Amino acid sequence: MRHLCLAALACVLSVPSAAAQSTATGELGTVTFPTSATGAAQAAFITGVKALHNFEFDIAADAFRAAQKADPGFALAYWGEAMSFNHPLWAQQDLPAARRVLERLAPTAAARAARAPAGKERDLLQSLEVLYGAGNKDQRDIAYNQALKGLYDRYRGDDEIATLYALSLLGLGRPGVSNLRNAMQAAAIAQDIFRRNPRHPGAAHFIIHAFDDPDHAVLSLPAARAYAAIAPSAAHAVHMPSHIFVQLGLWDDVITSNEIAYKAAVALAEEKHLPRGREDFHTLSWLHYAHLQKGQVAAAERALAEARAVADRDRSPAVANGYATMKARHILETAQWEVLPAAAPALAQTAGAEGYGGNAAWVFASAASAAKLGDVAAADRALQRLAALRAEAEGRGNAYGAKPIAIMEKAAAALIAVARRDVAAAEQLFKDAVAIEQTLDAPSGPPEPIKPSFELYAELLVAQGRVKEAAALFEQSLARMPNRRAAVQGLQQATPERPTADGQ
């Protein structure tokens, strides 16, 4: 899969800039969802459903409120607005906000049910009593999935019920826990809908999410190629195909996708007065990463400068964190160690309310830079900060989220050991880092941790002339992150008889 070369994304190339369209009224796909509402209420409701499928939650909430205004008694308009506060694939949910929406419809579950016509509309409304009911988030997600399973069985052939059920299956996933069987079931459901309605935004979208790993990504190429053209007014939809392109190492397609998606995300932020650093920095960071993988350093620097310009205007933690991660990646991918002076490691660099010292990637880049420049004392200070960040994550009960930081902590310590010419200690630390990284899911996008430990360890082995062992590590890295430039070049250096990568 590493050397897969496929045609560039023709449909994305032909999509007009979403930034030039109104995201509230632009093209979001095609769904069929008859309800008891008519006229303006039904039209706004359909816009809201399509926005939900595209994960354009702000657009969705506005549309469902417009449906309520047109028909205050339309219960599904309240269902839709409440649904906009549930972000299942990120395990995020604004429970109080969703409950307030439901309480505007009626104060009790029984009273709310009475406001909806018997049948599908009432059943959907009652499913929210489970999603936003008793129990913790995991318990509610499981109960909601079971409620949607009941609706899926009851309303066979209803594409909207089926789409919601597929999403509930994907929403059962948790980091570090295999959700493969549910994901494959969701993919099968979404593919069936996609065959019947090739412009259904939820079907194309959830096929991509279901296959978002290096082993299955190739199965969603048709959906990935179609999705941006289905919903060109949705920044998330224009970006989503790049999940598959990253998994296959198709960097030209990642660039095309995120150039358009970044413009759309900025336009949405300006139109809806949303905070910067959310969808816009997500797409900009992927664009930056893809340019680096193509060896297009000047283009990557332009993306980085755009992020810095926003960070200089907006001192919010989200923006500062987004810029710091991009800057750290730039240094690590280009080996521009002198950019982070050894005398001023992470703790001295500030931007935004949090400062960069809270960003583990930045701190690791600081440690790596200092170690490469021979300033062991500065590298040690950054290492101590990494240890503190890892302990903080563990203290919050986020054991899985602490693992990437633990990997960077081990890798930073290994680089310091190299600087001290203690190769044996460095090798053991790299082995420890690799062992932890093998327990992580393959990344859904740019690497996390920001520099794969497989590559760092392999680079040490190449320097020692142990090229066969190094090649095996580069192969492991490429199996998780196909066509990564550093691993492809490292493998070529370790095995010069192999053909060089074509850059795609």
Backbone torsions as a table, in degrees:
resi	resn	phi	psi	omega
1	MET	NA	-21.6	-176.4
2	ARG	-60.3	-37.5	-175.7
3	HIS	-100.8	18.9	-178.7
4	LEU	-63.2	126.3	178.5
5	CYS	-122.5	109.2	-179.2
6	LEU	-119.3	159.7	-178.5
7	ALA	-61.7	149.7	178.4
8	ALA	-62.6	160.8	-172.9
9	LEU	-74.5	94.9	-174.7
10	ALA	-62.8	-39.2	-176.0
11	CYS	-67.6	-35.7	178.8
12	VAL	-68.1	-38.9	179.8
13	LEU	-61.5	-28.6	-177.0
14	SER	-91.9	-4.4	-177.3
15	VAL	-77.0	130.4	175.9
16	PRO	-67.5	153.9	-179.0
17	SER	-57.0	121.2	179.9
18	ALA	-66.9	-21.5	179.4
19	ALA	-65.1	-22.1	-178.6
20	ALA	-86.1	-5.3	-178.2
21	GLN	-108.1	159.2	172.2
22	SER	-78.9	117.7	-178.1
23	THR	-66.8	-21.7	-179.5
24	ALA	-75.6	-28.9	-175.4
25	THR	-121.0	0.4	-176.6
26	GLY	-75.4	-172.5	-174.1
27	GLU	-78.0	122.6	-178.1
28	LEU	-123.7	8.0	-179.6
29	GLY	110.8	-169.6	-176.1
30	THR	-134.0	123.9	175.1
31	VAL	-133.8	157.3	174.2
32	THR	-120.2	114.3	-174.2
33	PHE	-146.3	75.8	178.6
34	PRO	-66.9	141.5	179.5
35	THR	-138.8	-174.7	177.5
36	SER	-76.9	-10.0	-179.8
37	ALA	-82.4	162.3	177.2
38	THR	-138.7	171.7	171.3
39	GLY	57.5	-134.6	-174.4
40	ALA	-63.3	-35.9	-179.6
41	ALA	-64.4	-43.9	179.7
42	GLN	-67.5	-40.8	-180.0
43	ALA	-62.7	-44.3	178.6
44	ALA	-66.3	-38.3	178.2
45	PHE	-60.4	-44.6	179.7
46	ILE	-61.9	-41.5	176.0
47	THR	-59.6	-42.3	179.2
48	GLY	-63.3	-42.0	179.4
49	VAL	-63.1	-45.0	179.1
50	LYS	-62.5	-40.2	178.2
51	ALA	-64.2	-40.0	175.9
52	LEU	-58.3	-46.7	-179.1
53	HIS	-60.6	-30.9	-179.5
54	ASN	-89.7	3.8	-176.6
55	PHE	59.0	30.8	171.4
56	GLU	-96.1	77.3	-168.0
57	PHE	-69.7	-31.8	178.8
58	ASP	-68.6	-43.2	176.0
59	ILE	-61.9	-42.4	-179.3
60	ALA	-60.2	-47.6	-178.3
61	ALA	-60.3	-42.9	179.1
62	ASP	-62.2	-42.5	-178.6
63	ALA	-65.1	-43.0	-179.4
64	PHE	-68.5	-33.4	175.0
65	ARG	-67.2	-35.3	175.2
66	ALA	-64.0	-37.0	177.1
67	ALA	-66.0	-37.6	177.1
68	GLN	-64.4	-40.8	180.0
69	LYS	-64.2	-40.0	179.7
70	ALA	-70.1	-32.5	-178.7
71	ASP	-147.5	88.0	-175.7
72	PRO	-57.7	-21.1	-179.2
73	GLY	-92.9	3.7	-176.6
74	PHE	-80.5	101.4	-171.2
75	ALA	-63.3	-37.6	-177.3
76	LEU	-67.2	-19.9	174.7
77	ALA	-65.9	-34.3	177.0
78	TYR	-75.9	-38.1	173.5
79	TRP	-54.6	-47.4	-176.9
80	GLY	-65.0	-43.7	179.2
81	GLU	-63.2	-41.5	177.2
82	ALA	-62.4	-37.7	178.1
83	MET	-62.8	-27.6	-178.6
84	SER	-68.0	-12.5	179.0
85	PHE	-96.1	7.5	177.4
86	ASN	-114.5	120.3	-178.6
87	HIS	-118.8	81.4	-164.2
88	PRO	-64.1	-35.7	-175.2
89	LEU	-77.5	-10.5	174.1
90	TRP	-107.3	5.0	-177.9
91	ALA	53.3	39.3	179.0
92	GLN	-113.7	144.8	-179.6
93	GLN	-159.3	129.3	173.9
94	ASP	-96.2	85.2	-173.5
95	LEU	-62.2	-47.8	-179.6
96	PRO	-60.7	-41.0	-179.2
97	ALA	-64.1	-42.6	179.7
98	ALA	-64.2	-42.3	179.9
99	ARG	-65.4	-34.6	177.7
100	ARG	-63.8	-37.7	177.7
101	VAL	-62.3	-47.1	-179.2
102	LEU	-63.0	-36.8	-179.6
103	GLU	-69.5	-24.7	174.9
104	ARG	-67.4	-30.7	177.4
105	LEU	-71.7	-47.7	178.7
106	ALA	-169.1	153.9	-172.2
107	PRO	-76.0	-20.2	-177.1
108	THR	-129.6	161.8	179.2
109	ALA	-61.1	-41.7	-179.4
110	ALA	-64.5	-41.0	-179.5
111	ALA	-68.2	-35.6	178.0
112	ARG	-66.6	-43.3	179.4
113	ALA	-59.6	-37.8	-178.8
114	ALA	-66.6	-21.4	-179.2
115	ARG	-80.3	-14.1	-177.2
116	ALA	-104.4	143.8	175.8
117	PRO	-61.0	143.6	178.1
118	ALA	-60.0	147.6	-178.3
119	GLY	109.5	-144.7	-171.7
120	LYS	-60.1	-40.7	-176.6
121	GLU	-65.5	-43.9	178.2
122	ARG	-67.3	-38.8	180.0
123	ASP	-62.9	-42.7	178.2
124	LEU	-63.8	-43.5	178.7
125	LEU	-60.8	-42.3	-179.6
126	GLN	-69.2	-24.2	177.0
127	SER	-63.4	-26.8	178.7
128	LEU	-72.5	-23.3	176.4
129	GLU	-65.0	-24.2	175.7
130	VAL	-85.6	-48.3	-178.1
131	LEU	-59.7	-36.2	-178.0
132	TYR	-115.0	27.2	-177.1
133	GLY	-96.6	-139.7	-175.5
134	ALA	-82.1	162.0	176.8
135	GLY	96.4	170.8	178.2
136	ASN	-82.0	178.0	-174.3
137	LYS	-60.4	-43.7	-180.0
138	ASP	-62.1	-44.4	-179.8
139	GLN	-63.8	-40.4	-180.0
140	ARG	-67.6	-38.7	179.7
141	ASP	-64.2	-40.8	178.4
142	ILE	-65.6	-45.2	180.0
143	ALA	-65.2	-38.9	178.9
144	TYR	-65.4	-42.0	177.3
145	ASN	-59.1	-41.5	178.9
146	GLN	-66.8	-37.4	176.9
147	ALA	-64.4	-41.7	178.6
148	LEU	-68.8	-32.2	175.9
149	LYS	-60.9	-41.2	177.3
150	GLY	-62.1	-41.8	178.4
151	LEU	-67.9	-38.2	179.1
152	TYR	-61.8	-41.7	178.4
153	ASP	-70.3	-33.6	-176.5
154	ARG	-76.9	-35.6	-174.9
155	TYR	-115.7	56.3	178.4
156	ARG	-57.8	135.6	-179.5
157	GLY	90.6	-4.7	177.3
158	ASP	-90.0	108.4	-173.3
159	ASP	-65.0	-32.5	-177.9
160	GLU	-72.9	-40.6	174.3
161	ILE	-62.3	-43.5	-179.8
162	ALA	-62.3	-40.4	179.3
163	THR	-64.5	-43.8	178.5
164	LEU	-63.8	-38.2	178.0
165	TYR	-66.0	-43.0	177.9
166	ALA	-58.8	-42.7	178.8
167	LEU	-64.8	-37.2	179.1
168	SER	-65.2	-32.1	175.1
169	LEU	-66.5	-44.5	177.3
170	LEU	-64.4	-33.2	-179.2
171	GLY	-68.9	-8.2	176.3
172	LEU	-80.4	-11.6	-177.9
173	GLY	-67.5	143.2	175.5
174	ARG	-136.9	145.5	-178.8
175	PRO	-54.8	132.3	176.3
176	GLY	82.2	-2.0	179.7
177	VAL	-120.6	124.4	-176.5
178	SER	-64.4	128.1	173.9
179	ASN	-118.6	26.5	-170.1
180	LEU	-61.3	-45.0	-177.3
181	ARG	-62.4	-44.3	177.9
182	ASN	-64.5	-39.0	-179.9
183	ALA	-64.0	-41.2	179.8
184	MET	-68.3	-34.8	176.0
185	GLN	-66.6	-42.3	177.4
186	ALA	-61.5	-41.2	179.1
187	ALA	-62.2	-42.8	-179.9
188	ALA	-61.8	-42.9	178.7
189	ILE	-63.4	-47.9	-177.3
190	ALA	-65.4	-37.7	178.5
191	GLN	-65.5	-36.2	177.5
192	ASP	-63.1	-43.3	177.2
193	ILE	-65.2	-42.0	-177.8
194	PHE	-62.1	-34.7	177.1
195	ARG	-66.0	-37.9	-179.6
196	ARG	-78.1	-36.5	-177.6
197	ASN	-134.6	88.8	-176.7
198	PRO	-70.2	3.1	174.1
199	ARG	-115.5	19.6	178.6
200	HIS	-80.2	117.7	-174.4
201	PRO	-66.6	-38.9	-179.8
202	GLY	-67.2	-38.4	-179.4
203	ALA	-62.2	-52.3	180.0
204	ALA	-62.1	-43.5	-177.4
205	HIS	-60.7	-47.5	-172.9
206	PHE	-79.8	-22.1	168.8
207	ILE	-60.8	-44.4	-179.7
208	ILE	-62.1	-47.4	-179.3
209	HIS	-63.9	-38.3	-178.0
210	ALA	-64.9	-33.2	-175.9
211	PHE	-104.9	21.0	-174.4
212	ASP	-81.9	66.7	173.1
213	ASP	-155.7	159.4	-172.8
214	PRO	-65.2	-22.1	-178.8
215	ASP	-81.1	-30.5	-174.2
216	HIS	-111.8	-8.0	-171.6
217	ALA	-55.9	-37.6	-177.0
218	VAL	-60.2	-24.5	-179.4
219	LEU	-70.9	-19.2	-176.7
220	SER	-105.7	11.9	179.4
221	LEU	-57.9	-42.4	178.0
222	PRO	-59.4	-43.2	178.8
223	ALA	-67.0	-40.2	-180.0
224	ALA	-62.4	-42.0	-179.9
225	ARG	-67.7	-29.0	-176.8
226	ALA	-86.3	-30.0	-164.0
227	TYR	-62.8	-43.2	-177.2
228	ALA	-61.4	-34.8	179.0
229	ALA	-77.0	-23.0	177.3
230	ILE	-68.6	-43.2	-174.7
231	ALA	-133.5	65.7	-176.0
232	PRO	-66.4	-14.5	179.4
233	SER	-89.3	-1.1	-180.0
234	ALA	-104.8	114.6	-178.9
235	ALA	-57.3	-39.7	-179.4
236	HIS	-65.6	-38.7	-179.8
237	ALA	-66.6	-38.3	179.4
238	VAL	-69.0	-31.7	178.9
239	HIS	-78.2	-36.2	-168.5
240	MET	-55.8	-37.6	178.4
241	PRO	-56.1	-27.3	-178.2
242	SER	-68.0	-18.0	172.4
243	HIS	-58.9	-44.5	-179.7
244	ILE	-72.4	-39.8	-179.3
245	PHE	-64.2	-37.6	175.6
246	VAL	-64.8	-42.9	-179.1
247	GLN	-62.4	-24.7	179.7
248	LEU	-104.2	0.4	178.9
249	GLY	69.8	31.1	-179.7
250	LEU	-94.6	80.7	-167.4
251	TRP	-69.0	-35.0	177.9
252	ASP	-60.3	-40.5	179.4
253	ASP	-69.7	-36.7	176.7
254	VAL	-61.5	-42.1	-179.8
255	ILE	-63.3	-50.1	-179.2
256	THR	-58.6	-45.5	-178.1
257	SER	-60.5	-46.2	-172.1
258	ASN	-85.2	-20.1	170.4
259	GLU	-61.3	-45.3	179.4
260	ILE	-71.9	-41.7	-177.0
261	ALA	-64.4	-36.7	179.7
262	TYR	-64.5	-44.1	177.8
263	LYS	-60.9	-41.5	180.0
264	ALA	-66.0	-39.4	-179.2
265	ALA	-67.6	-40.3	177.2
266	VAL	-64.9	-42.2	178.6
267	ALA	-61.4	-41.5	178.7
268	LEU	-64.6	-42.9	179.6
269	ALA	-60.9	-40.9	-179.9
270	GLU	-71.0	-40.0	-178.6
271	GLU	-67.8	-41.1	-175.6
272	LYS	-98.3	2.8	-178.6
273	HIS	55.6	45.5	-179.9
274	LEU	-88.1	153.9	177.2
275	PRO	-66.6	143.1	175.7
276	ARG	-74.7	160.9	177.8
277	GLY	95.6	5.1	179.6
278	ARG	-100.9	-102.3	-178.5
279	GLU	-65.7	-33.7	-175.8
280	ASP	-66.6	-45.8	-179.5
281	PHE	-72.1	-26.7	175.8
282	HIS	-60.9	-49.5	-179.1
283	THR	-71.2	-37.5	-179.7
284	LEU	-65.0	-37.7	179.8
285	SER	-67.6	-35.6	177.0
286	TRP	-69.3	-38.5	176.2
287	LEU	-61.6	-46.0	178.2
288	HIS	-58.7	-45.6	-179.3
289	TYR	-62.5	-43.2	-178.6
290	ALA	-65.2	-39.6	176.0
291	HIS	-60.6	-40.0	178.0
292	LEU	-63.5	-38.3	-179.7
293	GLN	-69.4	-24.7	175.0
294	LYS	-85.1	-4.4	-175.4
295	GLY	75.7	17.7	-178.5
296	GLN	-92.4	74.0	-171.9
297	VAL	-65.3	-40.7	-179.6
298	ALA	-61.7	-42.8	177.7
299	ALA	-65.0	-39.7	177.0
300	ALA	-62.4	-38.7	179.0
301	GLU	-66.5	-33.3	176.2
302	ARG	-66.1	-40.6	176.9
303	ALA	-64.4	-40.2	178.8
304	LEU	-65.1	-39.7	178.3
305	ALA	-64.4	-36.7	176.6
306	GLU	-62.4	-43.0	178.1
307	ALA	-63.8	-41.3	-179.7
308	ARG	-64.9	-38.8	179.2
309	ALA	-61.6	-41.0	177.0
310	VAL	-66.6	-42.1	-179.2
311	ALA	-63.5	-33.6	178.6
312	ASP	-68.8	-29.5	179.6
313	ARG	-88.3	-32.7	-172.4
314	ASP	-119.9	111.1	-175.5
315	ARG	-92.8	20.9	-178.6
316	SER	-70.6	152.6	179.2
317	PRO	-58.5	-37.4	-178.5
318	ALA	-63.1	-42.5	179.9
319	VAL	-69.4	-45.2	179.3
320	ALA	-59.8	-42.4	-179.3
321	ASN	-66.4	-41.3	179.0
322	GLY	-63.3	-44.2	178.7
323	TYR	-65.9	-42.8	-178.1
324	ALA	-60.5	-40.0	179.1
325	THR	-65.4	-43.3	178.8
326	MET	-63.4	-42.5	179.9
327	LYS	-64.0	-42.7	178.6
328	ALA	-61.7	-44.0	179.7
329	ARG	-62.2	-40.3	-179.0
330	HIS	-60.8	-44.4	-179.8
331	ILE	-64.4	-45.2	-175.9
332	LEU	-70.2	-35.7	-178.1
333	GLU	-78.5	-28.5	-178.1
334	THR	-102.4	-6.6	-178.3
335	ALA	58.5	34.6	176.3
336	GLN	-87.7	68.4	-171.2
337	TRP	-62.8	-30.9	-176.1
338	GLU	-70.1	-11.6	-179.2
339	VAL	-65.0	-33.9	175.3
340	LEU	-102.5	96.9	-176.8
341	PRO	-57.1	138.1	-178.7
342	ALA	-60.4	-26.2	-179.1
343	ALA	-78.5	-10.7	-177.2
344	ALA	-133.3	67.7	180.0
345	PRO	-71.1	-167.8	-166.5
346	ALA	-51.6	-42.6	-171.0
347	LEU	-66.8	-22.2	-178.4
348	ALA	-89.6	-9.5	-177.3
349	GLN	-95.4	125.4	-179.1
350	THR	-129.3	143.8	172.5
351	ALA	-164.4	118.9	-177.9
352	GLY	89.2	176.0	-174.3
353	ALA	-64.8	-32.1	-174.8
354	GLU	-90.4	-27.2	-172.2
355	GLY	77.2	162.7	-177.3
356	TYR	-78.1	-15.5	-178.2
357	GLY	-64.8	-13.2	175.4
358	GLY	-91.2	-0.3	-178.8
359	ASN	-101.2	112.3	-173.6
360	ALA	-63.6	-35.9	179.4
361	ALA	-63.5	-43.1	177.9
362	TRP	-62.3	-44.8	-179.2
363	VAL	-62.9	-40.7	177.9
364	PHE	-64.1	-43.0	177.7
365	ALA	-60.9	-36.5	176.7
366	SER	-64.4	-44.4	178.8
367	ALA	-62.5	-45.4	-179.5
368	ALA	-63.4	-43.6	-179.8
369	SER	-61.5	-47.6	-179.1
370	ALA	-62.7	-41.8	179.8
371	ALA	-64.6	-42.5	179.8
372	LYS	-65.1	-31.6	179.7
373	LEU	-87.4	-1.9	176.0
374	GLY	86.0	8.6	178.1
375	ASP	-92.9	84.4	-174.7
376	VAL	-66.4	-34.3	-178.8
377	ALA	-63.8	-44.7	178.2
378	ALA	-65.5	-39.9	178.2
379	ALA	-62.7	-39.4	178.5
380	ASP	-63.2	-38.7	178.6
381	ARG	-63.7	-42.0	177.5
382	ALA	-65.9	-38.3	177.8
383	LEU	-60.2	-41.6	178.5
384	GLN	-63.0	-37.1	178.1
385	ARG	-66.8	-40.0	176.0
386	LEU	-59.5	-42.9	178.9
387	ALA	-60.4	-39.2	179.4
388	ALA	-67.4	-41.4	178.5
389	LEU	-63.9	-40.0	177.7
390	ARG	-63.9	-43.0	179.3
391	ALA	-64.4	-38.3	178.0
392	GLU	-61.8	-44.0	179.3
393	ALA	-63.5	-43.2	178.1
394	GLU	-64.0	-37.8	-179.7
395	GLY	-66.3	-25.8	176.5
396	ARG	-83.3	2.8	-179.5
397	GLY	80.9	13.5	-178.4
398	ASN	-98.7	71.4	-175.2
399	ALA	-63.3	-40.6	-179.3
400	TYR	-69.0	-43.2	178.9
401	GLY	-65.0	-22.7	178.1
402	ALA	-77.2	-19.4	-174.9
403	LYS	-62.7	-46.7	177.6
404	PRO	-58.6	-35.7	178.4
405	ILE	-68.5	-40.1	177.7
406	ALA	-61.9	-38.6	177.7
407	ILE	-63.3	-46.2	179.1
408	MET	-65.0	-34.1	176.6
409	GLU	-63.1	-46.3	177.5
410	LYS	-62.8	-43.8	-178.1
411	ALA	-65.8	-40.1	177.9
412	ALA	-63.4	-42.7	177.6
413	ALA	-62.2	-36.7	178.5
414	ALA	-65.9	-42.1	178.8
415	LEU	-65.0	-35.7	175.8
416	ILE	-66.0	-40.6	177.3
417	ALA	-62.3	-38.6	176.1
418	VAL	-61.6	-43.2	179.0
419	ALA	-61.9	-28.9	178.0
420	ARG	-90.0	4.5	178.7
421	ARG	64.0	29.6	175.5
422	ASP	-103.7	78.9	-173.5
423	VAL	-65.7	-37.0	-178.8
424	ALA	-62.3	-43.8	178.7
425	ALA	-65.8	-40.5	179.4
426	ALA	-61.1	-43.5	-177.9
427	GLU	-63.9	-42.2	179.0
428	GLN	-64.1	-39.8	178.9
429	LEU	-65.5	-40.1	176.6
430	PHE	-65.4	-38.3	176.3
431	LYS	-60.8	-41.8	178.6
432	ASP	-63.2	-41.3	-179.9
433	ALA	-64.0	-43.9	179.6
434	VAL	-62.5	-40.7	-179.8
435	ALA	-60.8	-38.5	177.6
436	ILE	-70.3	-43.0	-176.6
437	GLU	-64.3	-29.3	177.7
438	GLN	-66.1	-17.2	178.2
439	THR	-88.6	-6.0	-179.9
440	LEU	-88.3	152.9	169.8
441	ASP	-63.7	151.2	171.9
442	ALA	-59.3	141.4	-175.6
443	PRO	-61.9	145.4	172.3
444	SER	-100.2	68.0	-175.1
445	GLY	132.1	-153.3	177.4
446	PRO	-57.3	156.0	-172.2
447	PRO	-60.7	145.6	168.7
448	GLU	-141.3	112.3	6.2
449	PRO	-62.5	163.6	-167.4
450	ILE	-65.3	-24.7	174.3
451	LYS	-128.8	114.0	-176.6
452	PRO	-57.2	134.4	-179.7
453	SER	-67.1	-26.4	176.1
454	PHE	-56.9	-44.7	-178.4
455	GLU	-67.5	-44.7	-178.7
456	LEU	-60.7	-44.1	179.1
457	TYR	-65.6	-43.1	-179.7
458	ALA	-62.6	-38.0	179.1
459	GLU	-63.5	-37.2	175.5
460	LEU	-64.0	-42.4	-179.0
461	LEU	-66.3	-38.0	176.8
462	VAL	-60.9	-43.2	179.8
463	ALA	-61.9	-26.3	178.0
464	GLN	-89.8	-1.5	-178.1
465	GLY	80.3	12.4	-179.0
466	ARG	-94.8	66.9	-167.8
467	VAL	-71.6	-31.7	-179.7
468	LYS	-65.6	-43.7	177.2
469	GLU	-65.9	-39.3	179.1
470	ALA	-63.2	-43.2	-179.3
471	ALA	-59.8	-40.0	179.4
472	ALA	-62.4	-38.7	178.8
473	LEU	-70.0	-40.8	176.2
474	PHE	-61.3	-38.8	178.0
475	GLU	-63.7	-40.6	177.7
476	GLN	-61.8	-41.9	179.5
477	SER	-63.7	-42.6	-178.4
478	LEU	-70.0	-27.1	176.0
479	ALA	-66.4	-30.9	178.8
480	ARG	-88.7	-32.3	-175.2
481	MET	-137.8	80.1	-173.7
482	PRO	-58.3	140.4	171.7
483	ASN	65.0	21.5	173.3
484	ARG	-64.2	130.5	-171.9
485	ARG	-58.1	-46.4	-177.2
486	ALA	-63.3	-38.9	-178.8
487	ALA	-74.0	-38.6	177.8
488	VAL	-63.1	-45.9	179.7
489	GLN	-68.2	-37.4	177.7
490	GLY	-65.1	-39.8	177.9
491	LEU	-65.5	-38.9	177.4
492	GLN	-64.1	-39.4	178.0
493	GLN	-66.0	-38.1	-179.2
494	ALA	-76.5	-29.2	-178.6
495	THR	-132.9	74.2	-172.8
496	PRO	-62.3	-13.9	179.0
497	GLU	-75.0	-13.6	179.8
498	ARG	-77.2	152.5	175.7
499	PRO	-68.8	149.4	178.8
500	THR	-75.1	156.1	178.2
501	ALA	-71.3	152.6	-177.7
502	ASP	-89.9	1.9	178.4
503	GLY	87.2	-9.9	179.5
504	GLN	-91.8	NA	NA
